[in-house]
């Protein structure tokens, strides 16, 4: 980075977005603007914009200087909301540090004129000190090319006594017009259930204390103008990119400042900084745009720009869990592999039950060696046949967990996370293995590395089936260990991926309990939910894709009857929904008849034909009519083709319910619109545009005027294919 002495302003600008920071008062930088592109500003314009957004003195609480929105909100700046730093020394001092700016650094692409530094995109680093508190603070902020902003902070203790840190959180402001919030609840198999409410004169705080983001995690905690939806209304969102405990919030104070903020949720005593030691917060991501889809596009575009992001040629995956559960039998699994290859499966995954003593969920977890009682020749007969059939082989693991009834737990009870003498409350008959212990880490790594060395494994389904409760390190007086445990998980994943280049890891945590942008740096796939019921899964996928692009989200075709809801669904309904994700199968295909297998093979071929569009294009979501119909679709980067799914979620109070608008198309171009298979929807009352040849209309008509919605039964979907046609 380049040192920039004497800079008063930093203006970063990318296509469609900009960020202006005001450093004139010498404290933590003030955010004068972020979000929509403010344009090509002269030096005078920069000063004018910054001055225009400062509250007048007599309207700012009566303080001698205005309270202003900063990258980190502090008590010492007269901010009386949640402070960005919480902590103290043993004697109670240094609890309200007042930092002064020491230096500004920028990525090498920066240039300056007078006291303004400008950047096309990139990062800035601000170093601040409080000599009285003997603390140093570094705040980093980046405007990414997609328009997404991310920030993090590092606090270092330069004093002789220890500093106990309770919180370190960064922030960006939102306008007061963003007066409605969108947050999420959820539970196992019903993850990310959305709810809305007003932004009140207080803090709306979303916390996770599970040792993972959890089923109720918000893809982004969002605020926007009342009534915002997927396609319209200015919205602002915050997401904490960390896979352990975390906290994010929206806060409006009585002085007219509204902020979005977030950081890691630190447990008592978890971060104790000795002399010269520091703590760095996770990246916190902030997005803005016109509608929730625009917010999602910022995240998806950034994820796709990273080196190593999975390509569009994602292999169709079969997982055997709902086919065999713990009943591992070579003959049965070989038969399943044969049928899977026949319908076009490209990756075969052996789930829980392959390792020593694992006949139920009560035992064996932590003993990562093949059970020779079940597999006398090891996994070789199955792996070899799967590879001969042209499929990759994948394996289920849960390296962070342990059953008390296991060899490793009996030999090393001190390797179990616990805050006191007794073990924490059991969950699924398992406890948590302390990966912060070097010996425990080495044991797990060596066992899994041996499996990867022996077998041709290209994929690990990495599960995390319990919350962390009283997760203390018994080797260090039971002190809280969630922070270090999370970092150890990252290290273990990275070490195994380095050992096996090309290894893909899926993050599964009782389904969708650990989906965040921190984990996205270490895995290539997420399992959104253990519920594969296509109706329930619709909303789960709708909201999970607010954060993650479809190529990173597993979406499987279940058997006819859902194990989590008992609902029976048609194959067409199950398969159409599963197309909008990384397609897979979670079904005992040996129980399917010929007609079902042939139909499934057709859906697999459909996925292969469209997966480049699905995994490179822009996501669009809409509610149709009274909300009983829902639309989701993807339009490729050139807007030459698109794939949309129209789904009847429930019966409407009117019929038909109105028009379906197809967003994302170029208004001046002509497109042919076809339904993939109108016969797949029983009882359909179809308008004329659904004829076999489809219809040709301009993008302006499709997007603004729309098409008459057909009459559909609940739990039915239409797959709509859109392709540009050449002018005649």
C-alpha positions in Angstrom: 0.0 0.0 0.0 1.0 3.6 -0.5 1.3 6.1 2.4 -0.8 9.3 1.9 0.2 12.1 4.2 -2.0 15.1 4.5 -5.1 13.6 2.8 -8.4 15.1 3.9 -10.8 13.1 1.7 -10.8 9.7 0.0 -13.2 9.2 -3.0 -13.5 5.7 -4.4 -15.7 5.0 -7.4 -16.7 2.0 -9.4 -19.4 1.4 -12.0 -22.6 2.3 -10.3 -21.3 3.0 -6.8 -19.0 5.3 -4.9 -17.7 5.9 -1.4 -16.6 9.3 0.1 -14.7 9.4 3.4 -14.0 12.7 5.3 -10.8 12.7 7.4 -10.6 16.4 8.2 -11.3 16.2 11.9 -8.5 13.7 12.5 -10.6 11.0 14.1 -12.1 7.8 12.8 -13.0 8.6 9.2 -16.5 10.0 8.6 -18.7 8.4 5.9 -19.9 11.4 3.8 -21.5 9.1 1.2 -21.7 5.5 0.1 -23.9 3.6 -2.3 -25.2 5.0 -5.6 -22.5 6.6 -7.8 -22.2 10.3 -6.9 -20.5 11.0 -10.2 -17.2 12.5 -11.4 -16.6 15.0 -8.5 -14.1 17.8 -8.6 -12.1 18.7 -5.5 -14.6 21.5 -4.8 -17.5 19.0 -5.3 -15.9 16.6 -2.8 -15.7 19.3 -0.1 -19.2 20.5 -0.9 -20.8 17.0 -0.7 -19.0 16.3 2.6 -20.1 19.7 4.1 -23.7 19.2 2.8 -24.3 16.1 4.9 -22.9 17.3 8.2 -25.7 18.1 10.7 -25.7 21.8 11.8 -24.3 22.2 15.3 -27.6 23.3 16.9 -29.3 20.2 15.5 -26.7 17.7 16.7 -27.5 16.9 20.4 -26.1 20.3 21.5 -22.5 19.0 21.5 -19.7 21.3 20.5 -19.2 19.3 17.3 -21.7 17.3 15.4 -22.1 13.6 16.0 -21.3 12.1 12.6 -21.5 8.6 11.1 -18.1 7.0 11.2 -16.5 3.7 10.1 -16.4 2.9 13.8 -18.9 4.6 16.2 -17.4 5.6 19.6 -18.6 6.9 22.9 -15.7 9.5 22.9 -17.3 11.0 19.7 -20.5 11.5 21.7 -22.3 8.5 20.0 -24.7 7.2 22.6 -25.8 4.2 20.7 -24.0 0.8 20.7 -20.3 1.6 20.6 -18.0 0.1 18.0 -15.5 -0.8 20.7 -16.3 -2.4 24.0 -13.5 -3.3 26.4 -11.3 -2.2 29.3 -8.1 -2.8 31.2 -8.1 -4.7 34.5 -8.2 -1.5 36.5 -11.3 -0.4 34.5 -9.5 2.2 32.4 -9.4 2.6 28.6 -13.1 1.8 28.2 -13.8 4.8 26.1 -10.8 5.3 23.8 -10.5 8.5 21.7 -8.5 7.8 18.6 -6.5 10.3 16.5 -5.6 9.6 12.9 -1.9 8.8 12.4 -1.7 7.6 8.8 -3.7 6.8 5.7 -2.6 4.2 3.2 -4.2 3.2 -0.1 -3.8 0.5 -2.8 -1.2 1.4 -5.3 -3.8 2.4 -7.9 -4.7 5.5 -5.9 -3.9 9.0 -7.1 -4.3 12.4 -5.4 -5.0 16.0 -6.3 -4.5 18.5 -3.5 -5.9 16.9 -0.4 -8.2 14.4 -2.1 -7.2 10.8 -2.9 -9.1 9.0 -5.7 -9.3 5.4 -6.6 -11.1 3.5 -9.3 -11.7 0.7 -6.8 -9.7 -0.8 -4.0 -8.8 -0.5 -0.3 -7.9 2.1 2.2 -6.2 1.6 5.6 -6.5 4.1 8.4 -4.2 3.8 11.4 -5.3 5.6 14.6 -3.9 5.8 18.1 -5.0 6.7 21.6 -1.9 7.4 23.5 -3.7 7.8 26.8 -5.4 4.4 26.5 -2.3 2.9 24.8 -4.3 1.4 22.0 -3.8 1.3 18.3 -6.7 0.9 15.9 -6.5 0.0 12.2 -9.7 0.4 10.1 -9.7 -1.1 6.6 -12.4 -0.3 4.0 -12.7 -1.5 0.4 -15.2 -0.6 -2.3 -15.2 -3.8 -4.4 -15.7 -3.7 -8.2 -19.3 -5.0 -7.8 -20.3 -2.1 -5.6 -20.2 -4.0 -2.4 -18.3 -2.3 0.5 -16.4 -4.3 3.1 -14.7 -3.2 6.2 -12.8 -4.6 9.2 -10.9 -3.3 12.2 -7.8 -4.4 14.1 -7.2 -3.4 17.7 -3.7 -3.6 19.3 -2.7 -3.3 22.9 0.4 -1.2 23.3 0.1 -0.9 27.1 1.8 -2.9 29.8 -1.4 -4.3 31.3 -3.8 -6.7 29.5 -6.8 -5.3 27.6 -10.1 -7.3 27.7 -11.9 -6.8 24.5 -15.7 -7.3 24.4 -16.6 -5.9 21.0 -15.1 -4.5 17.8 -17.6 -3.6 15.2 -17.6 -1.4 12.1 -20.5 0.6 10.6 -21.9 2.5 7.7 -24.8 4.9 7.7 -28.2 4.5 6.0 -30.7 7.3 5.2 -33.7 7.9 7.5 -35.9 7.1 4.5 -34.8 3.4 5.0 -37.5 3.0 7.6 -38.5 -0.6 7.2 -36.2 -3.6 8.1 -36.0 -7.1 6.8 -34.7 -9.8 9.2 -35.0 -13.5 9.5 -35.9 -16.3 12.0 -35.8 -20.0 11.4 -35.2 -23.5 12.8 -34.0 -26.8 11.6 -35.5 -27.6 8.1 -37.2 -24.2 8.1 -34.2 -21.9 7.7 -34.2 -18.2 7.0 -37.9 -17.3 7.5 -38.3 -13.6 6.5 -40.1 -11.0 8.6 -40.4 -7.2 8.3 -40.9 -4.4 10.8 -40.4 -0.7 11.2 -37.0 0.8 12.0 -37.6 2.3 15.5 -35.7 4.8 17.6 -33.5 2.1 19.1 -31.2 -0.7 17.9 -32.6 -3.8 16.2 -29.9 -6.4 17.0 -29.6 -9.8 15.4 -27.3 -12.2 17.3 -26.0 -15.7 16.9 -24.6 -17.4 20.0 -24.6 -21.0 18.6 -21.0 -21.2 17.5 -22.3 -20.8 13.9 -24.6 -18.3 12.2 -27.5 -20.7 12.7 -30.8 -21.4 11.0 -32.1 -17.9 11.7 -29.1 -16.2 10.2 -29.9 -13.2 8.0 -28.4 -13.5 4.5 -28.2 -9.7 5.0 -29.9 -7.6 7.7 -31.6 -5.1 5.5 -33.4 -1.7 5.8 -35.1 0.2 3.0 -37.9 2.5 2.0 -41.2 1.1 3.2 -42.6 -1.4 0.7 -39.3 -2.3 -0.9 -39.2 -5.6 -2.8 -37.0 -7.6 -5.0 -37.1 -5.2 -7.9 -37.7 -1.7 -6.4 -37.0 0.5 -3.4 -33.7 1.7 -2.2 -32.2 -0.9 0.2 -29.1 -1.2 2.4 -27.8 -4.4 3.9 -25.1 -5.6 6.3 -23.6 -9.1 6.6 -20.9 -10.4 9.0 -18.5 -12.7 7.2 -17.7 -15.0 10.1 -18.8 -18.6 10.8 -18.9 -18.5 14.6 -20.8 -16.2 16.9 -21.8 -12.9 15.3 -23.8 -9.8 15.8 -25.3 -7.3 13.4 -27.7 -4.4 14.0 -29.6 -1.4 12.6 -29.7 1.6 14.9 -31.4 5.0 14.7 -30.7 7.6 17.3 -32.7 10.6 18.3 -30.2 12.9 16.5 -31.1 11.6 13.1 -28.3 9.1 12.5 -29.1 5.6 11.3 -26.4 3.0 11.0 -25.8 -0.6 10.0 -23.1 -2.3 12.0 -21.7 -5.7 12.7 -18.9 -7.8 14.0 -18.0 -11.0 15.8 -19.9 -11.6 19.0 -17.2 -12.2 21.6 -17.9 -14.3 24.7 -16.8 -13.1 28.1 -13.0 -13.3 28.5 -12.6 -14.7 25.0 -10.2 -11.9 23.8 -7.5 -10.9 26.2 -4.8 -8.8 24.6 -1.4 -8.9 26.2 1.3 -6.3 25.4 1.8 -6.1 21.6 -1.1 -8.5 20.9 -4.0 -7.6 18.5 -7.4 -8.8 17.5 -8.7 -8.4 13.9 -12.4 -8.5 13.3 -13.9 -10.4 10.4 -14.8 -8.6 7.2 -18.3 -7.0 7.5 -20.0 -6.5 4.1 -22.4 -3.7 3.2 -24.5 -3.5 0.1 -26.9 -1.1 -1.4 -29.2 -0.9 -4.5 -32.6 -0.5 -6.0 -34.4 -3.6 -4.7 -33.2 -6.8 -3.1 -32.1 -8.3 -6.4 -29.6 -5.4 -6.9 -28.2 -6.1 -3.4 -27.9 -9.8 -4.3 -26.2 -9.0 -7.6 -23.4 -7.1 -5.8 -22.6 -10.1 -3.6 -22.9 -12.6 -6.4 -20.7 -10.6 -8.8 -18.0 -10.2 -6.1 -18.0 -13.9 -5.2 -17.8 -14.9 -8.9 -14.8 -12.6 -9.4 -12.6 -14.4 -6.9 -9.9 -16.8 -8.0 -11.0 -20.4 -7.4 -14.7 -19.7 -7.5 -16.5 -22.8 -8.9 -17.2 -22.7 -12.6 -20.5 -23.1 -14.2 -19.8 -26.8 -15.2 -21.1 -28.1 -11.8 -21.4 -31.9 -11.6 -24.9 -33.3 -10.9 -24.6 -34.9 -7.5 -26.3 -37.8 -5.8 -26.1 -38.1 -2.0 -27.1 -41.5 -0.6 -28.4 -40.3 2.9 -32.1 -40.5 2.2 -31.6 -43.7 0.2 -29.8 -45.8 2.8 -29.2 -43.8 6.0 -26.8 -45.8 8.2 -27.6 -49.1 6.4 -24.4 -49.4 4.3 -24.4 -52.4 2.1 -22.0 -52.7 -0.8 -24.4 -54.5 -3.1 -27.2 -52.0 -2.6 -24.8 -49.0 -3.0 -23.4 -50.5 -6.2 -26.9 -50.9 -7.6 -27.7 -47.3 -6.6 -24.5 -46.1 -8.4 -25.4 -47.9 -11.6 -28.9 -46.3 -11.7 -27.4 -42.9 -10.8 -25.0 -43.1 -13.7 -27.8 -44.1 -16.0 -29.8 -40.9 -15.3 -26.8 -38.7 -15.7 -25.4 -38.2 -12.2 -21.8 -37.0 -12.2 -20.8 -37.2 -8.5 -21.7 -39.9 -6.0 -21.5 -39.0 -2.3 -21.4 -41.6 0.5 -23.0 -40.0 3.6 -22.8 -40.8 7.3 -22.1 -44.4 8.4 -18.9 -45.4 6.7 -16.5 -45.1 9.7 -15.7 -47.2 12.7 -18.6 -48.1 15.0 -21.0 -45.9 13.1 -24.3 -47.9 12.9 -26.4 -45.1 14.5 -25.8 -41.5 15.5 -24.9 -42.6 19.0 -21.3 -43.8 18.4 -18.2 -43.6 16.3 -18.1 -39.9 15.6 -14.5 -38.8 15.7 -13.0 -42.2 14.7 -12.2 -41.3 11.0 -11.2 -44.7 9.7 -13.2 -47.0 7.5 -15.3 -49.6 9.4 -13.8 -52.9 8.3 -16.8 -54.8 9.7 -19.0 -53.2 7.1 -16.3 -52.6 4.5 -13.9 -55.5 4.8 -12.1 -54.4 1.6 -12.3 -50.8 2.6 -14.2 -48.3 0.3 -12.2 -49.4 -2.7 -14.9 -51.6 -4.3 -17.4 -48.8 -4.2 -15.0 -46.0 -5.1 -13.5 -47.9 -8.0 -16.9 -48.7 -9.5 -18.1 -45.2 -9.1 -15.1 -43.9 -10.9 -15.5 -46.6 -13.7 -19.0 -45.3 -14.2 -17.6 -41.9 -14.9 -18.6 -40.2 -11.6 -16.6 -38.4 -9.0 -16.7 -39.8 -5.5 -17.5 -37.8 -2.4 -17.6 -38.5 1.3 -19.5 -37.2 4.4 -17.4 -36.1 7.4 -18.0 -34.1 10.6 -14.5 -33.3 11.9 -15.4 -30.8 14.6 -17.6 -33.2 16.5 -17.2 -36.4 18.6 -19.4 -39.0 20.2 -18.6 -39.8 23.8 -18.9 -43.4 22.7 -15.8 -43.3 20.5 -12.2 -44.4 20.8 -10.9 -40.8 20.6 -13.2 -39.5 23.3 -12.4 -42.4 25.6 -8.7 -41.9 25.0 -8.8 -38.1 25.2 -11.7 -36.8 27.2 -9.7 -33.6 27.6 -10.1 -32.9 23.9 -13.9 -32.1 24.4 -14.9 -28.5 24.7 -16.2 -27.8 28.1 -16.3 -24.7 30.4 -16.3 -26.7 33.6 -16.1 -30.2 35.1 -19.2 -31.6 33.5 -19.7 -32.0 29.8 -22.1 -29.6 28.1 -25.7 -30.6 27.3 -25.6 -33.4 24.7 -27.0 -32.7 21.3 -27.6 -35.6 18.9 -25.5 -37.7 21.2 -22.4 -35.7 20.4 -20.0 -33.1 21.8 -17.5 -30.8 20.2 -13.9 -31.7 19.7 -11.5 -28.9 20.7 -9.6 -28.2 17.5 -7.8 -25.4 19.2 -5.8 -28.1 21.0 -2.8 -28.8 18.7 -2.8 -32.5 19.4 -6.5 -32.8 18.7 -6.1 -30.8 15.5 -3.2 -33.0 14.4 -5.2 -36.2 15.2 -8.2 -35.2 13.1 -6.0 -33.8 10.2 -3.9 -37.0 10.1 -7.0 -39.3 10.0 -8.7 -37.4 7.3 -5.5 -36.9 5.3 -5.0 -40.6 5.3 -8.5 -41.1 3.9 -7.8 -38.6 1.1 -4.5 -40.2 0.4 -5.9 -43.7 0.1 -9.1 -43.0 -2.0 -9.9 -40.9 -5.0 -12.1 -38.4 -3.2 -12.9 -35.1 -4.9 -15.6 -33.8 -2.5 -16.2 -33.7 1.2 -19.7 -33.0 2.7 -18.6 -31.2 5.9 -21.3 -31.4 8.5 -21.6 -29.5 11.9 -24.6 -31.0 13.6 -24.8 -29.2 16.9 -24.7 -25.8 18.5 -21.7 -24.9 20.6 -22.9 -24.8 24.2 -20.5 -23.9 27.1 -17.7 -24.3 24.6 -14.7 -23.8 26.8 -11.1 -24.9 26.6 -10.4 -27.2 29.6 -6.7 -26.8 29.0 -7.0 -23.1 29.7 -9.3 -23.0 32.7 -12.4 -23.5 30.6 -12.2 -20.1 28.9 -14.5 -19.4 26.0 -13.2 -21.0 22.8 -15.7 -20.3 20.0 -13.5 -17.7 18.3 -10.4 -19.9 18.2 -12.5 -23.0 17.3 -13.9 -21.2 14.3 -10.5 -20.2 13.1 -9.2 -23.8 13.6 -12.0 -25.1 11.4 -10.9 -22.7 8.7 -7.3 -24.0 9.0 -8.3 -27.6 8.9 -10.4 -27.1 5.8 -7.5 -25.2 4.1 -4.9 -27.8 5.1 -7.0 -30.7 3.6 -7.7 -28.7 0.4 -4.0 -27.9 0.1 -3.2 -31.6 0.4 -5.7 -32.6 -2.3 -5.7 -29.9 -5.0 -9.2 -29.6 -6.6 -11.0 -30.9 -3.5 -14.4 -29.4 -3.1 -15.9 -28.9 0.3 -19.6 -28.4 1.1 -20.6 -26.6 4.3 -23.5 -28.4 5.9 -24.5 -27.6 9.5 -27.6 -29.6 10.3 -28.6 -28.3 6.9 -28.3 -24.5 6.5 -26.8 -23.5 9.9 -23.4 -22.2 8.6 -23.8 -20.1 5.5 -21.8 -16.9 5.5 -19.2 -15.0 3.5 -16.4 -16.1 5.9 -17.1 -19.7 5.1 -17.3 -18.9 1.4 -13.5 -18.3 1.5 -13.0 -22.0 2.4 -15.8 -24.0 0.7 -17.3 -24.2 -2.7 -20.8 -25.3 -1.9 -23.5 -24.9 0.8 -26.3 -27.1 1.8 -29.2 -24.7 2.4 -31.5 -27.1 4.4 -32.1 -30.7 5.3 -35.7 -30.1 4.1 -36.0 -31.0 0.4 -39.7 -30.7 0.3 -40.0 -28.5 -2.9 -42.6 -26.2 -1.4 -40.8 -25.6 1.8 -37.5 -25.4 0.0 -38.7 -22.6 -2.3 -38.6 -19.9 0.4 -35.4 -21.4 1.8 -33.7 -21.1 -1.6 -35.3 -17.7 -2.3 -33.7 -16.2 0.7 -30.4 -18.1 0.8 -29.8 -16.9 -2.8 -30.0 -13.4 -1.4 -26.4 -14.0 -0.3 -25.0 -17.0 -2.3 -25.2 -17.5 -6.0 -27.0 -20.6 -7.3 -23.8 -22.5 -8.2 -22.9 -22.6 -4.5 -26.2 -23.8 -3.3 -27.1 -27.5 -3.3 -30.6 -28.2 -4.6 -31.6 -31.8 -4.7 -34.5 -33.8 -6.1 -36.1 -35.8 -3.3 -38.1 -38.9 -3.3 -41.9 -38.6 -3.9 -42.6 -38.2 -0.1 -40.6 -35.7 1.9 -39.1 -37.1 5.1 -39.3 -33.7 6.9 -42.9 -32.7 6.1 -44.6 -35.9 4.9 -45.8 -34.0 1.8 -46.0 -35.9 -1.5 -45.0 -34.0 -4.7 -44.8 -34.7 -8.4 -41.4 -35.2 -10.0 -42.0 -32.2 -12.2 -42.5 -30.0 -9.2 -39.5 -31.4 -7.3 -37.2 -31.2 -10.3 -38.1 -27.8 -11.6 -37.3 -26.2 -8.2 -34.0 -28.1 -8.0 -32.8 -26.7 -11.3 -32.4 -23.3 -9.6 -29.3 -24.4 -7.7 -26.5 -26.9 -7.9 -28.6 -29.8 -9.0 -28.5 -33.1 -7.1 -30.6 -36.1 -6.1 -31.5 -37.3 -2.6 -33.7 -40.3 -3.5 -33.4 -44.0 -3.5 -33.4 -44.4 -7.3 -33.5 -48.1 -7.0 -37.2 -47.7 -5.9 -38.1 -45.5 -8.9 -39.9 -47.0 -11.9 -38.8 -46.7 -15.5 -41.0 -43.8 -16.2 -39.6 -41.9 -13.3 -36.0 -42.6 -14.2 -36.5 -41.5 -17.8 -38.2 -38.3 -16.6 -35.4 -37.6 -14.1 -32.8 -38.2 -16.9 -34.7 -35.6 -18.9 -34.5 -33.1 -16.1 -30.8 -33.7 -15.6 -30.2 -33.1 -19.3 -32.3 -29.9 -19.0 -30.0 -28.7 -16.2 -26.9 -29.5 -18.2 -28.3 -27.4 -21.1 -29.0 -24.4 -18.9 -26.3 -24.5 -16.2 -24.0 -22.0 -17.9 -26.9 -19.5 -17.8 -27.9 -20.4 -14.3 -24.4 -20.1 -12.9 -23.2 -17.0 -14.7 -26.3 -14.9 -15.1 -28.2 -12.5 -12.9 -30.9 -13.7 -10.5 -34.4 -12.2 -10.6 -37.2 -12.8 -8.1 -40.7 -11.5 -8.1 -44.0 -12.0 -6.3 -46.9 -12.3 -8.8 -50.4 -11.0 -8.4 -51.5 -11.5 -4.8 -48.3 -13.4 -3.9 -49.8 -16.9 -4.5 -47.6 -17.2 -7.5 -43.8 -16.6 -7.4 -41.3 -16.1 -10.1 -37.6 -16.7 -10.0 -35.2 -16.7 -13.0 -31.8 -16.1 -14.3 -30.8 -14.0 -17.3 -27.3 -14.6 -18.8 -24.7 -11.8 -18.8 -25.4 -10.8 -22.4 -29.2 -10.9 -21.8 -29.6 -13.2 -24.8 -31.3 -16.1 -22.9 -33.0 -16.7 -19.6 -34.7 -19.4 -17.6 -37.6 -18.6 -15.3 -39.7 -20.7 -13.0 -43.3 -19.7 -12.2 -44.6 -21.5 -9.1 -48.0 -21.7 -7.6 -47.4 -21.7 -3.8 -51.0 -21.9 -2.7 -54.5 -21.2 -4.0 -55.4 -17.6 -4.8 -58.4 -15.5 -3.8 -58.9 -14.8 -7.5 -58.2 -16.6 -10.7 -56.3 -15.8 -12.8 -54.1 -13.7 -10.6 -52.7 -11.2 -13.1 -49.6 -10.8 -15.3 -46.2 -12.3 -15.1 -43.3 -9.8 -15.8 -40.0 -11.3 -17.0 -37.2 -8.9 -15.7 -33.7 -8.5 -16.9 -34.2 -8.5 -20.6 -33.1 -5.8 -23.1 -36.2 -3.7 -24.0 -35.2 -3.2 -27.6 -34.5 -6.9 -28.4 -37.1 -9.6 -29.4 -37.3 -12.8 -27.5 -39.0 -16.1 -28.0 -40.8 -17.3 -24.9 -41.6 -21.1 -24.6 -42.8 -23.3 -21.7 -40.4 -26.2 -21.3 -43.2 -28.8 -21.0 -46.8 -27.5 -20.5 -47.9 -31.1 -20.0 -45.9 -31.2 -16.7 -48.6 -29.2 -15.0 -51.8 -31.1 -14.6 -55.1 -29.3 -15.0 -53.4 -26.2 -16.5 -55.6 -23.5 -18.0 -53.2 -22.0 -20.4 -53.2 -18.7 -22.2 -52.2 -18.6 -25.9 -48.6 -17.6 -25.3 -48.0 -21.1 -23.9 -48.7 -22.8 -27.2 -46.0 -25.2 -28.5 -44.2 -22.6 -30.6 -44.4 -20.0 -27.8 -44.6 -16.4 -28.6 -42.1 -13.7 -29.8 -42.3 -10.3 -28.0 -39.9 -7.4 -27.3 -38.1 -7.3 -24.0 -40.0 -4.1 -23.2 -43.3 -5.9 -23.4 -42.1 -8.9 -21.4 -40.6 -6.8 -18.7 -43.1 -3.9 -18.4 -46.4 -5.3 -19.7 -46.0 -8.9 -18.9 -47.8 -12.1 -19.9 -51.1 -13.4 -18.5 -50.5 -15.8 -15.7 -52.0 -19.3 -16.3 -54.4 -20.9 -13.9 -52.4 -23.5 -11.9 -53.0 -25.8 -9.0 -51.0 -25.2 -5.9 -47.5 -26.9 -5.8 -47.0 -26.8 -9.6 -44.3 -25.0 -11.5 -43.8 -23.9 -15.1 -40.3 -23.7 -16.6 -40.1 -20.8 -19.0 -37.3 -20.6 -21.5 -36.5 -17.2 -23.1 -34.1 -16.8 -26.0 -33.3 -13.8 -28.2 -34.4 -14.1 -31.8 -32.7 -12.4 -34.8 -34.7 -9.7 -36.5 -36.3 -10.8 -39.7 
